[in-house]
Each structure stands twice: as structure tokens, then as C-alpha cells.
Amino acid sequence: MKKKAQKRSHKKEKINASMPVLRPDAAGIDIGHREHGCAVPADRGQQPVRAFGTFTQDLAEMARWLKECGIKTVAMESTGVYWIPAFQILERHGFEVCLVNARHVKNVSGRKTDIQDCPWLQRLHSFGLLNASFRPPDHICVLRSYLRYRDDLVGLRSMQSQHMQKALQQMNVQLHQVLSDVTGLSGTRIIEAILQGERDPIKLAGLADKRVRASKAALQKALAGDYRPEHLFMLQTAFDLYQIYDQKIHLCDEQALAQMAQLPTQEGQPLPERKACRKPIHDMVAGKDLRAELHRWGGVDLTTIEGFGVQTAQVILGEIGPDVSRWPSEKQFASWLGLCPDHRISGGQVLSRHTRRVVNKVSNALRQAAVTLQKSQTALGAFYRRMRGKLGAAAGVTATAHKLARLVYRLLKHGELYVQQGLEEYERKYRERAVRHLKKAAASMGLEVVEKQPLASGVS
């Protein structure tokens, strides 16, 4: 056993000696819930590996110890949310912090255990084998936190809406059959009246807005229910929570707008005209024109792209910011979003072409924008329908989201105005490409493709 251990250590020393040290002042931190393990090069102190607590004083002590050891850059894994305080405090002390994806660390072969985690990170980082994950500047991170929390609140509010619909269904109040939105203006009025004790279907139907398409008779028939106390209690509780979440979402929007107002103004093209089919009220959030504010600090108007609204543009800019120089090309940007094929090749044979499983707010927003193009009479709409028919629903959405990601990258990088391509122009170019490919295939087989000329008008 001792001989095997000596052989392994000798082989390890050879590997370390053969690889050049690119970052001699590198340290590695193993993030934990109760303590963080920190490792520095062996020649920087008598105790190269130390454990620190997770309290703020412990993190400040860790930063002082790293400075005493002459450390300039630190690598840590993105473990849950436990890395955030250590990352922020170390960055505030002037260290270059490299946030590493744990999956990437596992892909590097080596003897890695829980005890050897931080020395292993330090060794890999010193050899330059670790790539830092993308993290936007601090002022964008603040906005991102507000937007992500807003998304969580929207999900909780939707859950209460489902509880309200369940309670109404149990009381046999078929409100969802006569109203497209139970939580809209008419639905809120009717639910408030029910909770206040009103049971007359005629009076309840009279609270509906005049724009409701259902007839008065249908409304009265749907509002004749079996009002039991336990179901009314569920409806009251869900309705109160829905109102609370709605207020908190409004406050979150105000905080996000206040943070956006502090962001610097980007020089770019003037604000283009709003889409003809979009009303100004759709761009208003918390009493402000969100579209104009996004254009001010983003430099471009992403809402000019088909399928994009102010919320989609806010999510994209709030996640990555207006600077896309982190990705040298649009292909790398699409790869980071997980919207391009991840080829697995072995022996010259492609084993898999599936996209990587990536949890990314931007890619989710692009996929949702792609779905809205199903009936769009534009080039992007035609592209989505063609990809959907050719590849299937899921792959068609991914292909369209990939195209939208490339458009977003070009607009943010070059600051250009988006020029909408018409449906007829797209169909014409697609036909030209198809004819060109047919001629090329026919020529390879010694054949010739002859295009049929359209008949003149009036000739049968």
C-alpha cells in the first residue's frame, strides 16, 4: 500500500511540474453552509489550508489572511446562495474573484474529495484551468435581484389565482366560462361582492364591465352557485393573499425603476416609434414609461423585435446589461444561453445533438417570445412556423429563440436599429434559396431544373 501511495504522489508531482503555473497568487475556497475552507500555495505560510466561519467578521478575517499571504485572485464554486456574501466581501477587498461552475470543476480529472476540495480548486486555478462564470456589474446585479424577486412574487400570485378559481368551481360559480380573466376588472368586482354577502345573480351580473362579450343571461346563469362557508373562507383567503402579492409586485416595480434611474445613460439611436399594434398603456409600469427608460440606459429599443414587450426587454437587460463584450461572438452568446446544439462526437460519429440543460432567465424569456410569433405575419413568424413544422414544437421554439438571441446580441453590440423584414420578402428569399439548392442537387446528378414561368394575366 505504501508503494502504491508513493507511486501516486510521484506521478502527481510529475503532472504538477509539467504544467506551467499561470496564476502564482491564486487561492481556492470551498463554500459551505457553516464554514468555508480556504487554501493558498504551500509556500505562502505555515498553514496553507484554513477553515473560516460564515459570519461577516469571519469573512473579513479570511480576506485579511489572504492579503497577508499575497493572494490576488480567488476561485470558488457557485454553491447555492452561500457564495454570495463571500464573493461580495472579497470583491470589496480588491480580490479578483472567479466564480466557477461546479460541473466544470468535476470535468477536470483529479483526486477530488471533500477534504481536498479547496486545495484542488487552488491548484486548478493556478494552472489556469478554470473559467469564471458570467456575473454582471454590481449595479446590474441590484436590478437583477429586484426582477428575479418580482418573478417569484408573480408565481405566488398566480398560485392564489388558481386557489380562487378552485374555490369558485367548488361553489359551482362558473365564472371562468363567461370571463377570460377571473382576476380582471369584472372578475374582481364580482368576487368582492360575493365576499361581502351578495348572492343575487342579477345584481352580480350587473357588476360586469360593458366590454364583456358574454350576455347578461349567461352571466346570471354562471353566477347562481352553492355558497358553502368553507369554500367562501378559501375564496376570501386566496383573494386577500392575491391582493397582497399584487401590492408587493407594484412595490418591486417601483424599486426596480428607482434602480434603473441611477444607471448611466447610453448613447445610441433616438427612441424609435412604438409598434403600430401596441398601445402606450402597455408600456406603462408603476406610472412610468418603461420602454423609454430601457432605451435610455440600454441604448437600444428591444421592443421593436417581434414578440418582445417591455417585460421581456427588462428581463434581458436586467440579466446581462447593455454590455455584451463578455461574449466575443453571437455564437458564443447563444451557446451560453443553451440555445444551440451541443454535439457529442466520438470516433467521428455524432452521438447527440441535443441542447444543454441550462437554467437561464434570458433563454426562458426568448422562448416565451418565440411562442408568441405563431400568428405573426412577419419574417420571424414565418420562420417560427417553418421550424415548427420541420423540427417539431419544442425544437421549433428553440430554433426561433436562437434567432432572437442573435438579433439581441447584434442590437446591443452595434447599437443599430432593428429593421423588420416583411413576410413577402422572407418568402421570396426562402424560395430563391430552395431553388438554388435544387439546381445544385440536380447538377450533381446530371439533370437540369427548369423554372416554370407564371402565366400572363388574362391567359387561360
LUMPA-757993 format. One line per 3 residues: their letters; for each residue x, y, z of C-alpha. Coordinates in steps of 0.2 Angstrom, whole numbers, plus 5000, padded with zeros to 4 digits. Example, Ala and Ser with C-alpha at 12.3 -4.5 7.8 and 13.67 -1.06 7.14 Angstrom:
<pts>
AS) 5062,4978,5039  5068,4995,5036
</pts>
This chain:
<pts>
MKK) 5000,5000,5000  5014,5012,5004  5022,5008,4987
KAQ) 5006,5012,4978  5004,5028,4988  5022,5033,4984
KRS) 5019,5030,4965  5003,5040,4965  5012,5055,4974
HKK) 5027,5054,4962  5015,5054,4947  5006,5069,4954
EKI) 5022,5078,4957  5027,5075,4939  5010,5081,4932
NAS) 5011,5097,4943  5029,5100,4937  5025,5098,4919
MPV) 5011,5111,4919  5015,5129,4920  5008,5140,4934
LRP) 4999,5154,4926  4992,5162,4942  5005,5160,4956
DAA) 4995,5171,4968  4979,5161,4967  4968,5154,4981
GID) 4954,5142,4982  4939,5142,4993  4927,5128,4997
IGH) 4910,5136,5000  4900,5128,5014  4885,5132,5025
REH) 4894,5133,5042  4912,5136,5036  4922,5140,5021
GCA) 4938,5130,5018  4952,5141,5011  4968,5135,5003
VPA) 4984,5146,4997  5000,5140,4989  5011,5129,5001
DRG) 5025,5142,5001  5014,5156,5007  5013,5151,5026
QQP) 5015,5138,5039  4996,5133,5037  4991,5134,5019
VRA) 4974,5127,5022  4962,5135,5035  4944,5135,5039
FGT) 4934,5151,5042  4916,5153,5048  4902,5161,5038
FTQ) 4899,5176,5049  4904,5193,5042  4918,5195,5054
DLA) 4925,5178,5049  4924,5183,5031  4933,5199,5034
EMA) 4947,5189,5044  4948,5177,5029  4951,5192,5017
RWL) 4965,5199,5029  4973,5182,5029  4973,5181,5010
KEC) 4981,5198,5009  4994,5193,5021  4998,5178,5010
GIK) 5000,5189,4995  4984,5182,4986  4977,5192,4971
TVA) 4964,5180,4964  4952,5168,4972  4942,5154,4964
MES) 4926,5147,4972  4911,5136,4967  4894,5143,4965
TGV) 4886,5133,4979  4868,5138,4981  4867,5156,4988
YWI) 4881,5153,5001  4894,5160,4990  4886,5177,4988
PAF) 4892,5185,5004  4910,5179,5002  4910,5184,4984
QIL) 4905,5202,4988  4916,5204,5003  4931,5198,4994
ERH) 4927,5208,4979  4926,5223,4990  4943,5220,4997
GFE) 4951,5221,4980  4952,5202,4975  4949,5196,4958
VCL) 4935,5183,4962  4932,5168,4949  4915,5161,4952
VNA) 4916,5143,4945  4903,5131,4939  4904,5115,4950
RHV) 4900,5105,4934  4916,5112,4926  4927,5108,4940
KNV) 4921,5090,4940  4925,5088,4922  4944,5091,4926
SGR) 4951,5074,4931  4960,5073,4948  4959,5066,4965
KTD) 4945,5077,4972  4937,5074,4989  4928,5085,5002
IQD) 4944,5087,5012  4954,5091,4996  4941,5102,4988
CPW) 4949,5119,4992  4967,5114,4988  4961,5106,4972
LQR) 4952,5122,4967  4968,5132,4971  4978,5120,4960
LHS) 4967,5121,4945  4965,5140,4947  4984,5142,4947
FGL) 4986,5132,4931  4973,5142,4923  4961,5128,4920
LNA) 4945,5137,4927  4934,5149,4918  4924,5162,4928
SFR) 4905,5161,4926  4897,5177,4920  4892,5189,4933
PPD) 4886,5207,4928  4892,5223,4936  4886,5226,4954
HIC) 4873,5240,4948  4865,5227,4936  4866,5214,4950
VLR) 4855,5225,4961  4842,5227,4947  4843,5208,4943
SYL) 4839,5204,4961  4823,5215,4961  4817,5207,4944
RYR) 4820,5190,4950  4811,5193,4966  4797,5200,4956
DDL) 4796,5185,4946  4794,5174,4962  4780,5186,4968
VGL) 4771,5184,4951  4772,5165,4953  4765,5166,4970
RSM) 4751,5177,4965  4747,5165,4951  4745,5152,4964
QSQ) 4732,5162,4973  4723,5165,4957  4722,5146,4955
HMQ) 4715,5144,4973  4702,5157,4969  4696,5148,4954
KAL) 4696,5131,4963  4685,5139,4977  4673,5146,4964
QQM) 4672,5129,4955  4668,5120,4971  4654,5133,4974
NVQ) 4649,5129,4956  4651,5148,4951  4656,5145,4933
LHQ) 4665,5162,4932  4679,5156,4921  4666,5151,4907
VLS) 4660,5169,4905  4676,5179,4909  4693,5177,4900
DVT) 4701,5183,4916  4694,5180,4933  4706,5192,4941
GLS) 4702,5206,4929  4691,5221,4932  4674,5212,4931
GTR) 4680,5197,4940  4687,5207,4955  4671,5216,4956
IIE) 4660,5201,4956  4672,5191,4969  4672,5206,4981
AIL) 4653,5207,4980  4652,5188,4984  4663,5190,4999
QGE) 4653,5205,5005  4637,5193,5005  4629,5197,4988
RDP) 4621,5181,4981  4608,5188,4969  4614,5183,4951
IKL) 4606,5198,4943  4615,5210,4954  4631,5201,4952
AGL) 4630,5200,4933  4627,5219,4933  4644,5222,4940
ADK) 4652,5215,4924  4660,5228,4913  4651,5233,4897
RVR) 4665,5226,4886  4662,5208,4892  4656,5198,4877
ASK) 4645,5186,4887  4627,5190,4888  4618,5195,4904
AAL) 4608,5179,4904  4624,5169,4903  4632,5179,4917
QKA) 4617,5176,4928  4617,5158,4924  4635,5156,4928
LAG) 4634,5166,4945  4620,5155,4953  4631,5144,4964
DYR) 4631,5134,4980  4639,5146,4993  4646,5135,5007
PEH) 4655,5143,5021  4671,5133,5019  4673,5137,5001
LFM) 4669,5155,5005  4683,5155,5018  4695,5148,5005
LQT) 4690,5161,4992  4692,5175,5005  4709,5169,5010
AFD) 4715,5167,4992  4708,5184,4987  4717,5193,5001
LYQ) 4733,5185,4998  4731,5189,4979  4729,5207,4983
IYD) 4744,5207,4995  4755,5199,4982  4749,5212,4969
QKI) 4754,5226,4980  4771,5219,4983  4774,5217,4965
HLC) 4769,5235,4962  4782,5240,4976  4795,5229,4967
DEQ) 4792,5238,4951  4795,5254,4960  4811,5249,4967
ALA) 4817,5242,4950  4813,5258,4942  4822,5268,4955
QMA) 4837,5257,4952  4836,5260,4934  4835,5278,4936
QLP) 4853,5278,4944  4860,5269,4929  4871,5279,4917
TQE) 4863,5284,4900  4869,5275,4885  4872,5285,4869
GQP) 4864,5277,4854  4850,5280,4841  4835,5290,4846
LPE) 4819,5281,4853  4810,5274,4838  4792,5274,4836
RKA) 4781,5262,4845  4774,5247,4836  4758,5251,4827
CRK) 4748,5237,4836  4754,5242,4853  4746,5255,4864
PIH) 4756,5267,4875  4747,5260,4891  4755,5243,4888
DMV) 4772,5251,4891  4767,5259,4907  4774,5251,4923
AGK) 4771,5260,4940  4766,5276,4932  4782,5277,4921
DLR) 4786,5273,4903  4796,5258,4905  4800,5257,4886
AEL) 4809,5274,4886  4818,5270,4902  4825,5254,4895
HRW) 4831,5263,4879  4839,5277,4890  4851,5266,4899
GGV) 4851,5251,4887  4855,5261,4871  4843,5251,4860
DLT) 4824,5248,4859  4822,5229,4860  4804,5230,4859
TIE) 4805,5234,4841  4808,5215,4838  4793,5205,4835
GFG) 4787,5196,4851  4796,5207,4863  4787,5218,4876
VQT) 4794,5229,4889  4794,5215,4902  4804,5204,4890
AQV) 4816,5218,4887  4818,5222,4905  4822,5204,4909
ILG) 4836,5203,4896  4844,5219,4900  4842,5216,4919
EIG) 4851,5199,4917  4865,5204,4906  4866,5223,4905
PDV) 4869,5233,4889  4887,5227,4888  4889,5210,4878
SRW) 4908,5211,4876  4909,5196,4888  4905,5186,4873
PSE) 4916,5188,4858  4903,5182,4845  4884,5179,4844
KQF) 4888,5161,4843  4896,5161,4860  4881,5171,4867
ASW) 4869,5158,4860  4879,5144,4867  4879,5152,4885
LGL) 4860,5153,4883  4860,5135,4879  4850,5138,4863
CPD) 4862,5129,4851  4866,5110,4848  4878,5103,4860
HRI) 4887,5090,4849  4894,5074,4857  4906,5067,4845
SGG) 4915,5051,4847  4926,5042,4834  4919,5054,4820
QVL) 4901,5050,4824  4889,5062,4831  4881,5054,4846
SRH) 4869,5068,4852  4864,5085,4845  4853,5090,4860
TRR) 4855,5107,4868  4862,5108,4885  4851,5110,4900
VVN) 4853,5127,4905  4844,5137,4919  4844,5155,4912
KVS) 4831,5168,4914  4836,5176,4897  4834,5160,4887
NAL) 4817,5157,4895  4811,5175,4890  4817,5171,4872
RQA) 4807,5155,4872  4792,5164,4878  4794,5177,4865
AVT) 4796,5164,4851  4779,5156,4856  4770,5172,4853
LQK) 4776,5173,4835  4764,5159,4830  4752,5170,4821
SQT) 4764,5184,4817  4763,5190,4799  4781,5194,4798
ALG) 4798,5185,4793  4801,5179,4811  4783,5172,4812
AFY) 4786,5163,4795  4802,5157,4802  4794,5150,4818
RRM) 4780,5141,4808  4793,5133,4796  4804,5127,4810
RGK) 4789,5121,4820  4783,5111,4805  4800,5104,4801
LGA) 4808,5100,4818  4793,5099,4830  4786,5111,4843
AAG) 4800,5111,4856  4814,5111,4843  4805,5125,4833
VTA) 4804,5136,4849  4822,5133,4852  4827,5137,4834
TAH) 4817,5153,4835  4824,5158,4852  4841,5156,4845
KLA) 4837,5168,4830  4830,5180,4843  4846,5179,4853
RLV) 4857,5183,4838  4846,5198,4835  4848,5204,4853
YRL) 4866,5202,4853  4868,5212,4836  4857,5226,4843
LKH) 4866,5228,4859  4884,5226,4852  4882,5238,4837
GEL) 4868,5249,4843  4859,5248,4827  4840,5250,4824
YVQ) 4830,5234,4821  4823,5234,4803  4808,5222,4802
QGL) 4808,5211,4787  4791,5208,4778  4783,5191,4776
EEY) 4783,5193,4757  4802,5197,4757  4806,5182,4768
ERK) 4796,5170,4757  4804,5177,4741  4822,5174,4749
YRE) 4817,5157,4755  4811,5152,4738  4827,5158,4730
RAV) 4837,5148,4742  4826,5132,4739  4828,5134,4720
RHL) 4847,5136,4721  4849,5121,4732  4838,5111,4719
KKA) 4848,5116,4705  4864,5112,4714  4857,5094,4718
AAS) 4851,5092,4700  4868,5097,4693  4877,5084,4703
MGL) 4866,5070,4695  4867,5077,4678  4850,5085,4677
EVV) 4843,5102,4675  4830,5111,4684  4819,5122,4673
EKQ) 4808,5136,4682  4790,5137,4676  4786,5155,4671
PLA) 4770,5162,4678  4756,5164,4665  4752,5181,4659
SGV) 4736,5189,4666  4720,5185,4656  4728,5169,4648
S) 4719,5153,4652
</pts>
